[in-house]
C-alpha cells in the first residue's frame, strides 16, 4: 500500500502547485492515458494481422454490434467531460474540479467516463473484428483500470473530499448501473 500513498502525495503536490504545473501535468497525464488506451486496440489488431489470426465475423454483424456500443461510449465520455467543465475541473487527477460532481452521469455512476471508455473500446474491438482486443486486451485494460481507480484515485478522493465522497461512494455504483466490488 506504500506505492499508492506516494502517488497520492505527488498528486496533492501538483494539485496545490501553480496553474502552469497543473496544466502541464494535465496534458501529460491525459496524453499518456489516451496513448495507452489507443494501444489497447492498435496492438492486438496489428498482432492479428501479422500472424493472420482469424477475426470476429464481420459485415454486417460487426457494424450492428459496434455502432451502438461506440455511440454509447462516446455519449457517456462527452457527457462526463461537460460535467467536469461545468465544475471548473478536468478528469485528470492533478487538476480535479474543486467540488464533488454528483449530477449528470455522475448521479448514476462514479466513473461514467471510464464506463464509456470501456463501451467504446469494445465497440472498436468488434468493429475491427479483433478477437484479441475483445477477449484479452480490453478485459486486461479494464482490470488494470479498476485497480488504479480503487487503489489510487478513490483513496485520493476520500482524502480530498472526505465524508461527502464516502457517502457518494456507498450509494453510487462504480460503473454504469451496476455495483462492482474489487478489493
TIZA-634926 format. One record per residue (C-alpha): residue number from 0; residue in three letters; chain; y, x, z. Coordinates in nm, 4 decimals, padded with zeros to 6 digits. Layout:
% TIZA-634926
<n = NUM; res = ALA; chain = A; py = Y; px = X; pz = Z>
...
This chain:
% TIZA-634926
<n = 0; res = UNK; chain = A; py = 00.0000; px = 00.0000; pz = 00.0000>
<n = 1; res = UNK; chain = A; py = 00.2257; px = 00.3069; pz = 00.0221>
<n = 2; res = UNK; chain = A; py = 00.2727; px = 00.3253; pz = -00.3569>
<n = 3; res = UNK; chain = A; py = 00.4243; px = -00.0242; pz = -00.3970>
<n = 4; res = UNK; chain = A; py = 00.6529; px = 00.0302; pz = -00.0953>
<n = 5; res = UNK; chain = A; py = 00.8015; px = 00.3387; pz = -00.2650>
<n = 6; res = UNK; chain = A; py = 00.8596; px = 00.1398; pz = -00.5837>
<n = 7; res = UNK; chain = A; py = 01.0251; px = -00.1448; pz = -00.3919>
<n = 8; res = UNK; chain = A; py = 01.2600; px = 00.1062; pz = -00.2228>
<n = 9; res = UNK; chain = A; py = 01.3525; px = 00.2517; pz = -00.5632>
<n = 10; res = UNK; chain = A; py = 01.4316; px = -00.0986; pz = -00.6937>
<n = 11; res = UNK; chain = A; py = 01.6598; px = -00.1572; pz = -00.3932>
<n = 12; res = UNK; chain = A; py = 01.8376; px = 00.1732; pz = -00.4513>
<n = 13; res = UNK; chain = A; py = 01.9044; px = 00.0862; pz = -00.8163>
<n = 14; res = UNK; chain = A; py = 01.9929; px = -00.2780; pz = -00.7308>
<n = 15; res = UNK; chain = A; py = 02.2523; px = -00.1620; pz = -00.4820>
<n = 16; res = UNK; chain = A; py = 02.3908; px = 00.1092; pz = -00.7118>
<n = 17; res = UNK; chain = A; py = 02.6748; px = 00.0897; pz = -00.9614>
<n = 18; res = UNK; chain = A; py = 02.6693; px = -00.1526; pz = -01.2556>
<n = 19; res = UNK; chain = A; py = 02.6173; px = 00.1223; pz = -01.5175>
<n = 20; res = UNK; chain = A; py = 02.2989; px = 00.2325; pz = -01.3417>
<n = 21; res = UNK; chain = A; py = 02.1715; px = -00.1272; pz = -01.3144>
<n = 22; res = UNK; chain = A; py = 02.2412; px = -00.1956; pz = -01.6842>
<n = 23; res = UNK; chain = A; py = 02.0806; px = 00.1342; pz = -01.7914>
<n = 24; res = UNK; chain = A; py = 01.7615; px = 00.0713; pz = -01.5924>
<n = 25; res = UNK; chain = A; py = 01.7546; px = -00.2944; pz = -01.7024>
<n = 26; res = UNK; chain = A; py = 01.7484; px = -00.1815; pz = -02.0666>
<n = 27; res = UNK; chain = A; py = 01.4993; px = 00.0978; pz = -01.9947>
<n = 28; res = UNK; chain = A; py = 01.2537; px = -00.1174; pz = -01.7986>
<n = 29; res = UNK; chain = A; py = 01.2957; px = -00.4163; pz = -02.0328>
<n = 30; res = UNK; chain = A; py = 01.2295; px = -00.1989; pz = -02.3388>
<n = 31; res = UNK; chain = A; py = 00.9263; px = -00.0387; pz = -02.1759>
<n = 32; res = UNK; chain = A; py = 00.7850; px = -00.3805; pz = -02.0891>
<n = 33; res = UNK; chain = A; py = 00.8419; px = -00.5025; pz = -02.4478>
<n = 34; res = UNK; chain = A; py = 00.6705; px = -00.1948; pz = -02.5948>
<n = 35; res = UNK; chain = A; py = 00.3672; px = -00.2223; pz = -02.3655>
<n = 36; res = UNK; chain = A; py = 00.3401; px = -00.5949; pz = -02.4355>
<n = 37; res = UNK; chain = A; py = 00.3604; px = -00.5377; pz = -02.8132>
<n = 38; res = UNK; chain = A; py = 00.0876; px = -00.2737; pz = -02.7933>
<n = 39; res = UNK; chain = A; py = -00.1399; px = -00.5387; pz = -02.6391>
<n = 40; res = UNK; chain = A; py = -00.1591; px = -00.6917; pz = -02.9884>
<n = 41; res = UNK; chain = A; py = -00.0956; px = -00.3895; pz = -03.2132>
<n = 42; res = UNK; chain = A; py = -00.3641; px = -00.1564; pz = -03.0736>
<n = 43; res = UNK; chain = A; py = -00.6594; px = -00.3985; pz = -03.0908>
<n = 44; res = UNK; chain = A; py = -00.5638; px = -00.5158; pz = -03.4409>
<n = 45; res = UNK; chain = A; py = -00.5415; px = -00.1501; pz = -03.5505>
<n = 46; res = UNK; chain = A; py = -00.8816; px = -00.0693; pz = -03.3945>
<n = 47; res = UNK; chain = A; py = -01.0420; px = -00.3745; pz = -03.5581>
<n = 48; res = UNK; chain = A; py = -00.9035; px = -00.2811; pz = -03.8985>
<n = 49; res = UNK; chain = A; py = -01.0047; px = 00.0842; pz = -03.8573>
<n = 50; res = UNK; chain = A; py = -01.3629; px = 00.0059; pz = -03.7548>
<n = 51; res = UNK; chain = A; py = -01.3943; px = -00.3136; pz = -03.9627>
<n = 52; res = UNK; chain = A; py = -01.4734; px = -00.5277; pz = -03.6586>
<n = 53; res = UNK; chain = A; py = -01.5253; px = -00.8949; pz = -03.7505>
<n = 54; res = UNK; chain = A; py = -01.2322; px = -01.1268; pz = -03.6905>
<n = 55; res = UNK; chain = A; py = -01.1964; px = -01.4742; pz = -03.5451>
<n = 56; res = UNK; chain = A; py = -01.2498; px = -01.7268; pz = -03.8269>
<n = 57; res = UNK; chain = A; py = -00.9175; px = -01.7587; pz = -03.9991>
<n = 58; res = UNK; chain = A; py = -00.7154; px = -02.0046; pz = -04.2044>
<n = 59; res = UNK; chain = A; py = -00.6542; px = -02.2857; pz = -04.1258>
<n = 60; res = UNK; chain = A; py = -00.8110; px = -02.2818; pz = -03.7778>
<n = 61; res = UNK; chain = A; py = -00.6166; px = -01.9772; pz = -03.6582>
<n = 62; res = UNK; chain = A; py = -00.2883; px = -02.1474; pz = -03.7567>
<n = 63; res = UNK; chain = A; py = -00.3875; px = -02.4754; pz = -03.5925>
<n = 64; res = UNK; chain = A; py = -00.4619; px = -02.2942; pz = -03.2660>
<n = 65; res = UNK; chain = A; py = -00.1989; px = -02.0209; pz = -03.2727>
<n = 66; res = UNK; chain = A; py = 00.1166; px = -02.2108; pz = -03.3661>
<n = 67; res = UNK; chain = A; py = 00.1248; px = -02.4423; pz = -03.0593>
<n = 68; res = UNK; chain = A; py = 00.0379; px = -02.1545; pz = -02.8223>
<n = 69; res = UNK; chain = A; py = 00.3023; px = -01.9265; pz = -02.9723>
<n = 70; res = UNK; chain = A; py = 00.5652; px = -02.2022; pz = -02.9752>
<n = 71; res = UNK; chain = A; py = 00.4927; px = -02.2993; pz = -02.6124>
<n = 72; res = UNK; chain = A; py = 00.5066; px = -01.9345; pz = -02.5064>
<n = 73; res = UNK; chain = A; py = 00.8405; px = -01.8780; pz = -02.6790>
<n = 74; res = UNK; chain = A; py = 00.9770; px = -02.2020; pz = -02.5310>
<n = 75; res = UNK; chain = A; py = 00.8953; px = -02.1027; pz = -02.1704>
<n = 76; res = UNK; chain = A; py = 01.0259; px = -01.7492; pz = -02.2214>
<n = 77; res = UNK; chain = A; py = 01.3540; px = -01.8737; pz = -02.3695>
<n = 78; res = UNK; chain = A; py = 01.3987; px = -02.1444; pz = -02.1038>
<n = 79; res = UNK; chain = A; py = 01.3361; px = -01.8826; pz = -01.8314>
<n = 80; res = UNK; chain = A; py = 01.5898; px = -01.6433; pz = -01.9821>
<n = 81; res = UNK; chain = A; py = 01.8521; px = -01.9186; pz = -01.9987>
<n = 82; res = UNK; chain = A; py = 01.7913; px = -01.9873; pz = -01.6284>
<n = 83; res = UNK; chain = A; py = 01.8401; px = -01.6178; pz = -01.5484>
<n = 84; res = UNK; chain = A; py = 02.1642; px = -01.6023; pz = -01.7486>
<n = 85; res = UNK; chain = A; py = 02.3000; px = -01.9114; pz = -01.5721>
<n = 86; res = UNK; chain = A; py = 02.2232; px = -01.7472; pz = -01.2366>
<n = 87; res = UNK; chain = A; py = 02.4020; px = -01.4272; pz = -01.3492>
<n = 88; res = UNK; chain = A; py = 02.0974; px = -01.2020; pz = -01.3442>
<n = 89; res = UNK; chain = A; py = 01.8103; px = -01.0731; pz = -01.5519>
<n = 90; res = UNK; chain = A; py = 01.4314; px = -01.0954; pz = -01.5243>
<n = 91; res = UNK; chain = A; py = 01.4219; px = -00.7170; pz = -01.4729>
<n = 92; res = UNK; chain = A; py = 01.3712; px = -00.6374; pz = -01.1014>
<n = 93; res = UNK; chain = A; py = 01.6511; px = -00.3759; pz = -01.0867>
<n = 94; res = UNK; chain = A; py = 01.9127; px = -00.6335; pz = -01.1943>
<n = 95; res = UNK; chain = A; py = 01.7976; px = -00.9648; pz = -01.0441>
<n = 96; res = UNK; chain = A; py = 02.0019; px = -01.2807; pz = -01.0009>
<n = 97; res = UNK; chain = A; py = 02.1813; px = -01.2937; pz = -00.6645>
<n = 98; res = UNK; chain = A; py = 02.0042; px = -01.6177; pz = -00.5652>
<n = 99; res = UNK; chain = A; py = 01.6547; px = -01.7629; pz = -00.5862>
<n = 100; res = UNK; chain = A; py = 01.6161; px = -01.9716; pz = -00.9018>
<n = 101; res = UNK; chain = A; py = 01.4169; px = -02.2896; pz = -00.8332>
<n = 102; res = UNK; chain = A; py = 01.5387; px = -02.5129; pz = -01.1157>
<n = 103; res = UNK; chain = A; py = 01.4390; px = -02.5424; pz = -01.4797>
<n = 104; res = UNK; chain = A; py = 01.0989; px = -02.3881; pz = -01.5478>
<n = 105; res = UNK; chain = A; py = 01.1045; px = -02.2256; pz = -01.2019>
<n = 106; res = UNK; chain = A; py = 01.0595; px = -02.5716; pz = -01.0470>
<n = 107; res = UNK; chain = A; py = 00.7064; px = -02.5728; pz = -01.1920>
<n = 108; res = UNK; chain = A; py = 00.6131; px = -02.2039; pz = -01.1864>
<n = 109; res = UNK; chain = A; py = 00.7190; px = -01.8895; pz = -01.0007>
<n = 110; res = UNK; chain = A; py = 00.6629; px = -01.6889; pz = -01.3192>
<n = 111; res = UNK; chain = A; py = 00.7227; px = -01.9127; pz = -01.6216>
<n = 112; res = UNK; chain = A; py = 00.8327; px = -01.6163; pz = -01.8327>
<n = 113; res = UNK; chain = A; py = 00.5040; px = -01.4365; pz = -01.7692>
<n = 114; res = UNK; chain = A; py = 00.3068; px = -01.7569; pz = -01.8304>
<n = 115; res = UNK; chain = A; py = 00.4969; px = -01.7994; pz = -02.1562>
<n = 116; res = UNK; chain = A; py = 00.4212; px = -01.4379; pz = -02.2490>
<n = 117; res = UNK; chain = A; py = 00.0507; px = -01.4968; pz = -02.1893>
<n = 118; res = UNK; chain = A; py = 00.0563; px = -01.8033; pz = -02.4168>
<n = 119; res = UNK; chain = A; py = 00.2484; px = -01.6078; pz = -02.6810>
<n = 120; res = UNK; chain = A; py = 00.0011; px = -01.3186; pz = -02.6681>
<n = 121; res = UNK; chain = A; py = -00.2995; px = -01.5493; pz = -02.7032>
<n = 122; res = UNK; chain = A; py = -00.1254; px = -01.7280; pz = -02.9908>
<n = 123; res = UNK; chain = A; py = -00.0622; px = -01.3989; pz = -03.1707>
<n = 124; res = UNK; chain = A; py = -00.4141; px = -01.2722; pz = -03.0998>
<n = 125; res = UNK; chain = A; py = -00.5617; px = -01.5876; pz = -03.2529>
<n = 126; res = UNK; chain = A; py = -00.3166; px = -01.5775; pz = -03.5458>
<n = 127; res = UNK; chain = A; py = -00.4286; px = -01.2234; pz = -03.6324>
<n = 128; res = UNK; chain = A; py = -00.7920; px = -01.3180; pz = -03.5716>
<n = 129; res = UNK; chain = A; py = -00.8285; px = -01.0378; pz = -03.3187>
<n = 130; res = UNK; chain = A; py = -01.1396; px = -01.0652; pz = -03.1032>
<n = 131; res = UNK; chain = A; py = -01.0423; px = -00.7516; pz = -02.9082>
<n = 132; res = UNK; chain = A; py = -00.6986; px = -00.8970; pz = -02.8322>
<n = 133; res = UNK; chain = A; py = -00.8201; px = -01.2382; pz = -02.7223>
<n = 134; res = UNK; chain = A; py = -01.1254; px = -01.1303; pz = -02.5232>
<n = 135; res = UNK; chain = A; py = -01.0373; px = -00.7835; pz = -02.3921>
<n = 136; res = UNK; chain = A; py = -00.6784; px = -00.6594; pz = -02.4240>
<n = 137; res = UNK; chain = A; py = -00.4911; px = -00.9790; pz = -02.3306>
<n = 138; res = UNK; chain = A; py = -00.7134; px = -01.0622; pz = -02.0287>
<n = 139; res = UNK; chain = A; py = -00.6745; px = -00.6999; pz = -01.9110>
<n = 140; res = UNK; chain = A; py = -00.2961; px = -00.7227; pz = -01.9631>
<n = 141; res = UNK; chain = A; py = -00.2855; px = -01.0480; pz = -01.7625>
<n = 142; res = UNK; chain = A; py = -00.4937; px = -00.8970; pz = -01.4818>
<n = 143; res = UNK; chain = A; py = -00.2667; px = -00.5913; pz = -01.4567>
<n = 144; res = UNK; chain = A; py = 00.0476; px = -00.8050; pz = -01.4785>
<n = 145; res = UNK; chain = A; py = -00.0739; px = -01.0262; pz = -01.1936>
<n = 146; res = UNK; chain = A; py = -00.1435; px = -00.7163; pz = -00.9825>
<n = 147; res = UNK; chain = A; py = 00.2130; px = -00.5909; pz = -01.0419>
<n = 148; res = UNK; chain = A; py = 00.3565; px = -00.9338; pz = -00.9572>
<n = 149; res = UNK; chain = A; py = 00.1521; px = -00.9644; pz = -00.6368>
<n = 150; res = UNK; chain = A; py = 00.1843; px = -00.6077; pz = -00.5113>
<n = 151; res = UNK; chain = A; py = 00.5355; px = -00.5097; pz = -00.6206>
<n = 152; res = UNK; chain = A; py = 00.7550; px = -00.7988; pz = -00.7335>
<n = 153; res = UNK; chain = A; py = 00.6618; px = -01.0629; pz = -00.4760>
<n = 154; res = UNK; chain = A; py = 00.6952; px = -00.8288; pz = -00.1729>
<n = 155; res = UNK; chain = A; py = 01.0373; px = -00.7223; pz = -00.3069>
<n = 156; res = UNK; chain = A; py = 01.1423; px = -01.0873; pz = -00.3431>
<n = 157; res = UNK; chain = A; py = 01.0211; px = -01.1638; pz = 00.0105>
<n = 158; res = UNK; chain = A; py = 01.2268; px = -00.8735; pz = 00.1472>
<n = 159; res = UNK; chain = A; py = 01.5383; px = -00.9591; pz = -00.0531>
<n = 160; res = UNK; chain = A; py = 01.5315; px = -01.3412; pz = -00.0284>
<n = 161; res = UNK; chain = A; py = 01.3414; px = -01.3893; pz = 00.2986>
<n = 162; res = UNK; chain = A; py = 01.2155; px = -01.7247; pz = 00.4216>
<n = 163; res = UNK; chain = A; py = 01.3600; px = -01.9122; pz = 00.1236>
<n = 164; res = UNK; chain = A; py = 01.1269; px = -01.7251; pz = -00.1141>
<n = 165; res = UNK; chain = A; py = 00.8264; px = -01.7570; pz = 00.1195>
<n = 166; res = UNK; chain = A; py = 00.8671; px = -02.1380; pz = 00.1290>
<n = 167; res = UNK; chain = A; py = 00.9163; px = -02.1482; pz = -00.2506>
<n = 168; res = UNK; chain = A; py = 00.6063; px = -01.9302; pz = -00.2988>
<n = 169; res = UNK; chain = A; py = 00.3936; px = -02.1661; pz = -00.0875>
<n = 170; res = UNK; chain = A; py = 00.4970; px = -02.4794; pz = -00.2767>
<n = 171; res = UNK; chain = A; py = 00.5204; px = -02.3465; pz = -00.6344>
<n = 172; res = UNK; chain = A; py = 00.2227; px = -02.2225; pz = -00.8391>
<n = 173; res = UNK; chain = A; py = 00.2308; px = -01.8679; pz = -00.9722>
<n = 174; res = UNK; chain = A; py = 00.1949; px = -01.9783; pz = -01.3341>
<n = 175; res = UNK; chain = A; py = 00.2391; px = -02.2889; pz = -01.5435>
<n = 176; res = UNK; chain = A; py = 00.0986; px = -02.5696; pz = -01.3349>
<n = 177; res = UNK; chain = A; py = -00.1947; px = -02.4014; pz = -01.1669>
<n = 178; res = UNK; chain = A; py = -00.2421; px = -02.2042; pz = -00.8485>
<n = 179; res = UNK; chain = A; py = -00.3933; px = -01.8597; pz = -00.8691>
<n = 180; res = UNK; chain = A; py = -00.4868; px = -01.6570; pz = -00.5626>
<n = 181; res = UNK; chain = A; py = -00.5113; px = -01.2834; pz = -00.6245>
<n = 182; res = UNK; chain = A; py = -00.5337; px = -01.0505; pz = -00.3257>
